[in-house]
Amino acid sequence: MGFVRFFRRSMNTPPPETPVAAPRPADTSSPFQGVLHFGEDEDNFVLLRARRLLRLGRVNFEHLLESEPLPDPEVTAVIPARNEEATVGDVVRECLHYAGRVIVVEGGSTDRTARVAAKAGALVIRDQGLGKGAALRLAVAQVETPICVFVDADGSHDPIDIPLLAAPIKSGQADHVTGSRLLGGSDELHGGGDEFLRLAGSAFITSMINWRFGTRLSDSQNGFRAIRTEVFRRLDLRSRHTTIEMEMIMATLVAGARITEVPTHERPRAAGYSKISLSRPGTWLSYGWRLAEGLCRQKNNPPRPA
């Protein structure tokens, strides 16, 4: 969790009464500097909750000072990216703290996205810019680990949550784990007309999925998620674009696989621009068609993976 990093950092600072030179301004060039970005008071946000956990006995100082786990050799982080040179390097480097391998699918960028990603340590696969769904299918064909985690390249997903997403799969409790922005909060779903449409559309789609499949999911549209590699491969996914997120959830439920959620926080895009345009009628038609198709699929219950 974010407060672990904060405590490790704070344990290395001199006590308040010790005269020290004025600290340098923090380097904000990376979207992952410091702890999770909840705003200017993020340190207090984390400290107050960490103190409560200490008071309740949920954690102790030994927990806070434990070294972070090594990159998980059972996890591959998959990052679709198009014209994201400003952020993709930081995203790749941060993912490598938690995932044994990182694959970036570069979708016809006109900037240095591929070069920056490769320099940061990712395996770069090029596609023809056919869309996010096509990119994910292309990448998973190259995955050799039992778990895939999908991460956006724009800095809105914090890779520190990768172990949180993978944990229910590793413990045998789930086959597909989505990061919920309704549980963990979002800086991108509130404040303006476009944000309102995104939130309303997401809530409608999620409610229809819950109604059809008898689930209680809170967020069906977040791209930050983990899934068993073999489960992804047998879902027969067809979406070429961002509709892949809800199709993946509905196909998982149709296949009789287990799905759950964990809270993850979504930050604002760190640079660049969104590739989703809500002003295009085709966007709404695409989402409507994919939703209707998924809702009409018949659920089956094949044997669960061991």
C-alpha positions as CSV (number, residue, x, y, z in Angstrom):
1,M,0.0,0.0,0.0
2,G,1.0,3.6,-0.5
3,F,1.6,4.3,3.2
4,V,4.4,1.7,3.3
5,R,6.5,3.8,0.9
6,F,5.7,6.9,2.9
7,F,6.9,5.4,6.2
8,R,10.0,4.0,4.6
9,R,10.8,7.4,3.3
10,S,9.9,9.2,6.5
11,M,12.1,6.8,8.6
12,N,15.1,8.1,6.7
13,T,14.5,11.8,7.5
14,P,16.1,13.5,10.5
15,P,13.9,14.3,13.6
16,P,12.3,17.7,13.5
17,E,14.6,19.2,16.1
18,T,17.7,18.4,14.1
19,P,18.8,21.4,12.1
20,V,18.8,20.4,8.4
21,A,19.1,22.2,5.1
22,A,15.9,23.2,3.4
23,P,14.7,20.2,1.3
24,R,14.8,20.4,-2.4
25,P,11.5,20.5,-4.2
26,A,10.2,17.1,-5.1
27,D,10.8,15.9,-8.6
28,T,7.3,15.7,-10.1
29,S,8.4,14.7,-13.6
30,S,7.4,11.1,-12.9
31,P,3.7,10.2,-12.3
32,F,4.8,7.9,-9.6
33,Q,6.9,10.2,-7.3
34,G,6.1,9.6,-3.7
35,V,2.9,7.9,-2.5
36,L,-0.4,7.8,-4.2
37,H,-1.6,11.2,-5.5
38,F,-4.7,12.2,-3.5
39,G,-3.9,15.9,-3.8
40,E,-1.7,18.4,-1.9
41,D,-2.4,16.7,1.5
42,E,-1.6,13.2,0.3
43,D,0.9,12.7,3.1
44,N,-1.7,13.5,5.8
45,F,-4.2,11.3,4.0
46,V,-1.9,8.3,4.2
47,L,-0.5,9.1,7.7
48,L,-4.0,9.3,9.3
49,R,-5.0,6.0,7.9
50,A,-1.7,4.4,8.8
51,R,-1.9,5.6,12.4
52,R,-5.4,4.1,12.6
53,L,-4.1,0.7,11.4
54,L,-1.4,0.9,14.0
55,R,-3.9,1.8,16.7
56,L,-6.2,-1.1,15.7
57,G,-3.3,-3.5,15.6
58,R,-3.8,-4.3,11.9
59,V,-0.2,-3.5,11.2
60,N,2.9,-2.8,13.2
61,F,6.2,-0.9,12.5
62,E,7.9,-4.1,11.4
63,H,5.3,-4.4,8.6
64,L,5.9,-0.9,7.6
65,L,9.7,-1.3,7.4
66,E,9.6,-4.6,5.6
67,S,11.3,-4.5,2.2
68,E,9.0,-4.5,-0.8
69,P,8.5,-7.9,-2.5
70,L,10.6,-8.7,-5.5
71,P,9.0,-8.6,-8.9
72,D,6.6,-11.5,-9.2
73,P,7.8,-14.1,-11.7
74,E,4.2,-15.3,-12.2
75,V,3.0,-11.9,-13.4
76,T,3.3,-10.2,-16.8
77,A,2.2,-6.6,-17.0
78,V,0.7,-5.7,-20.4
79,I,0.6,-2.1,-21.5
80,P,-1.1,-1.0,-24.7
81,A,0.3,2.4,-25.8
82,R,-0.1,4.8,-28.6
83,N,1.7,8.2,-28.6
84,E,2.5,7.9,-24.9
85,E,6.2,8.7,-24.9
86,A,5.9,11.2,-22.0
87,T,4.7,8.5,-19.6
88,V,5.3,5.0,-20.9
89,G,8.9,4.9,-19.6
90,D,7.9,5.7,-16.0
91,V,5.0,3.2,-16.2
92,V,7.2,0.4,-17.4
93,R,9.9,1.1,-14.8
94,E,7.3,1.1,-12.0
95,C,5.7,-2.1,-13.3
96,L,9.0,-3.9,-13.2
97,H,9.1,-3.5,-9.4
98,Y,6.1,-5.8,-9.2
99,A,5.9,-7.9,-12.4
100,G,8.5,-10.3,-13.7
101,R,8.0,-9.1,-17.3
102,V,6.5,-6.1,-19.0
103,I,5.1,-6.2,-22.6
104,V,4.2,-2.9,-24.3
105,V,2.0,-3.1,-27.4
106,E,2.8,-0.1,-29.5
107,G,-0.1,0.8,-31.7
108,G,1.2,2.9,-34.6
109,S,2.6,5.8,-32.6
110,T,4.1,8.8,-34.4
111,D,6.3,9.6,-31.4
112,R,9.1,7.7,-29.6
113,T,6.8,5.5,-27.5
114,A,8.4,2.2,-28.7
115,R,11.9,3.4,-28.1
116,V,11.2,4.8,-24.7
117,A,9.4,1.7,-23.6
118,A,12.2,-0.6,-24.8
119,K,14.8,1.5,-23.1
120,A,12.8,1.3,-19.8
121,G,13.0,-2.5,-20.0
122,A,9.8,-3.6,-21.8
123,L,9.4,-6.1,-24.5
124,V,7.9,-4.1,-27.3
125,I,5.4,-5.6,-29.8
126,R,4.1,-3.5,-32.6
127,D,0.6,-3.8,-34.0
128,Q,-1.2,-1.8,-36.7
129,G,-3.1,0.5,-34.3
130,L,-6.3,-1.6,-34.5
131,G,-7.4,-0.7,-31.0
132,K,-6.9,-1.6,-27.4
133,G,-8.8,-4.9,-27.6
134,A,-6.7,-6.1,-30.5
135,A,-3.6,-5.0,-28.7
136,L,-4.4,-7.0,-25.6
137,R,-5.1,-10.2,-27.6
138,L,-1.8,-9.7,-29.5
139,A,0.2,-9.3,-26.2
140,V,-1.4,-12.2,-24.3
141,A,-0.4,-14.5,-27.2
142,Q,3.2,-13.7,-26.1
143,V,2.7,-14.1,-22.3
144,E,4.5,-17.0,-20.7
145,T,3.3,-16.4,-17.1
146,P,0.1,-17.7,-15.4
147,I,-1.2,-14.2,-14.7
148,C,-1.6,-11.1,-16.8
149,V,-2.1,-7.6,-15.4
150,F,-3.4,-4.9,-17.8
151,V,-2.1,-1.4,-17.1
152,D,-2.7,1.9,-19.0
153,A,0.3,3.8,-20.3
154,D,-0.8,7.3,-19.3
155,G,0.1,7.2,-15.6
156,S,-3.5,6.9,-14.4
157,H,-3.0,3.4,-13.0
158,D,-0.5,3.0,-10.2
159,P,1.5,-0.3,-10.6
160,I,1.9,-0.4,-6.8
161,D,-1.6,-2.1,-6.9
162,I,-0.4,-5.0,-9.1
163,P,0.2,-7.3,-6.1
164,L,-3.3,-6.4,-4.8
165,L,-4.8,-7.4,-8.2
166,A,-2.9,-10.6,-8.4
167,A,-3.4,-11.8,-4.8
168,P,-7.0,-13.3,-5.2
169,I,-5.8,-15.3,-8.3
170,K,-2.6,-16.5,-6.5
171,S,-4.7,-17.6,-3.5
172,G,-7.1,-19.5,-5.7
173,Q,-10.1,-17.3,-4.9
174,A,-10.6,-15.8,-8.4
175,D,-9.7,-16.1,-12.0
176,H,-10.3,-12.4,-13.0
177,V,-9.8,-9.4,-10.7
178,T,-10.9,-5.9,-11.6
179,G,-9.7,-2.7,-10.0
180,S,-12.7,-0.7,-8.9
181,R,-12.6,3.1,-9.0
182,L,-15.8,3.2,-7.1
183,L,-14.1,1.5,-4.2
184,G,-10.7,3.1,-4.6
185,G,-11.7,6.5,-5.9
186,S,-11.0,8.3,-9.2
187,D,-9.7,11.8,-10.2
188,E,-11.1,11.3,-13.7
189,L,-14.8,10.5,-13.2
190,H,-16.0,13.8,-11.6
191,G,-16.1,17.5,-12.3
192,G,-17.3,18.1,-15.8
193,G,-19.8,17.1,-18.5
194,D,-17.5,14.6,-20.1
195,E,-16.7,13.0,-16.7
196,F,-20.4,12.9,-15.9
197,L,-21.1,11.0,-19.2
198,R,-18.3,8.6,-18.5
199,L,-19.5,7.9,-15.0
200,A,-23.2,7.6,-16.0
201,G,-22.4,5.3,-18.9
202,S,-20.2,3.1,-16.7
203,A,-22.8,2.9,-14.0
204,F,-25.5,1.9,-16.6
205,I,-23.3,-0.8,-18.2
206,T,-22.3,-2.2,-14.8
207,S,-25.9,-2.3,-13.6
208,M,-27.0,-4.2,-16.7
209,I,-24.2,-6.7,-16.2
210,N,-25.2,-7.2,-12.5
211,W,-28.8,-7.6,-13.5
212,R,-28.1,-10.2,-16.2
213,F,-25.5,-12.3,-14.3
214,G,-26.6,-11.8,-10.7
215,T,-23.3,-10.2,-9.6
216,R,-22.6,-7.1,-7.5
217,L,-19.7,-5.5,-9.3
218,S,-19.2,-1.7,-8.9
219,D,-16.9,-1.0,-11.9
220,S,-17.0,-2.8,-15.3
221,Q,-15.0,-0.2,-17.3
222,N,-11.7,0.1,-15.6
223,G,-8.8,-1.3,-17.7
224,F,-6.7,-2.0,-14.6
225,R,-7.2,-5.7,-13.9
226,A,-5.6,-9.1,-13.6
227,I,-6.6,-12.4,-15.1
228,R,-5.4,-15.9,-15.4
229,T,-3.6,-16.1,-18.8
230,E,-5.3,-19.4,-19.8
231,V,-8.7,-18.0,-18.9
232,F,-8.2,-14.9,-21.1
233,R,-7.2,-17.1,-24.0
234,R,-10.4,-19.2,-23.9
235,L,-12.8,-16.3,-23.6
236,D,-13.1,-15.8,-27.4
237,L,-12.9,-12.0,-27.1
238,R,-13.6,-10.0,-30.2
239,S,-13.6,-6.3,-29.3
240,R,-11.0,-4.3,-31.1
241,H,-11.4,-1.2,-28.9
242,T,-12.0,-0.2,-25.3
243,T,-15.2,-2.2,-25.2
244,I,-12.8,-5.1,-24.4
245,E,-13.1,-4.2,-20.7
246,M,-16.8,-5.0,-20.4
247,E,-16.6,-7.8,-22.9
248,M,-13.9,-9.4,-20.8
249,I,-16.1,-9.3,-17.7
250,M,-19.2,-10.7,-19.4
251,A,-17.2,-13.4,-21.2
252,T,-15.7,-14.4,-17.8
253,L,-19.1,-14.7,-16.3
254,V,-20.5,-16.6,-19.3
255,A,-17.6,-19.0,-19.0
256,G,-18.4,-19.7,-15.4
257,A,-15.0,-18.4,-14.2
258,R,-14.8,-16.5,-10.9
259,I,-14.5,-12.7,-10.8
260,T,-14.0,-10.3,-7.9
261,E,-12.9,-6.6,-7.3
262,V,-10.3,-4.8,-5.3
263,P,-10.1,-1.1,-4.7
264,T,-7.7,0.8,-7.0
265,H,-7.3,4.6,-7.3
266,E,-7.3,6.3,-10.7
267,R,-5.2,9.4,-11.1
268,P,-5.6,12.0,-13.9
269,R,-3.8,11.2,-17.1
270,A,-0.3,12.5,-16.6
271,A,0.3,13.6,-20.2
272,G,-1.1,13.3,-23.7
273,Y,-4.8,12.9,-24.5
274,S,-7.5,10.3,-24.3
275,K,-8.1,8.1,-27.3
276,I,-11.8,7.8,-26.5
277,S,-14.1,10.5,-27.9
278,L,-17.6,10.6,-26.4
279,S,-18.7,13.1,-29.0
280,R,-18.6,10.5,-31.8
281,P,-21.9,8.6,-32.3
282,G,-19.8,5.5,-33.2
283,T,-18.4,5.3,-29.7
284,W,-21.9,5.0,-28.2
285,L,-23.0,2.5,-30.9
286,S,-19.9,0.4,-30.3
287,Y,-20.6,0.2,-26.6
288,G,-24.3,-0.4,-27.0
289,W,-23.7,-3.2,-29.5
290,R,-21.0,-4.9,-27.4
291,L,-23.2,-4.7,-24.3
292,A,-26.2,-6.2,-26.0
293,E,-24.2,-9.0,-27.5
294,G,-22.6,-9.8,-24.2
295,L,-25.9,-9.8,-22.3
296,C,-27.4,-12.2,-24.8
297,R,-24.7,-14.9,-24.4
298,Q,-25.7,-18.0,-22.5
299,K,-23.9,-18.8,-19.3
300,N,-22.2,-22.1,-18.9
301,N,-20.2,-23.7,-16.1
302,P,-17.1,-25.6,-17.3
303,P,-14.7,-27.1,-14.8
304,R,-12.7,-24.4,-13.0
305,P,-8.9,-24.3,-13.5
306,A,-6.9,-26.0,-10.8
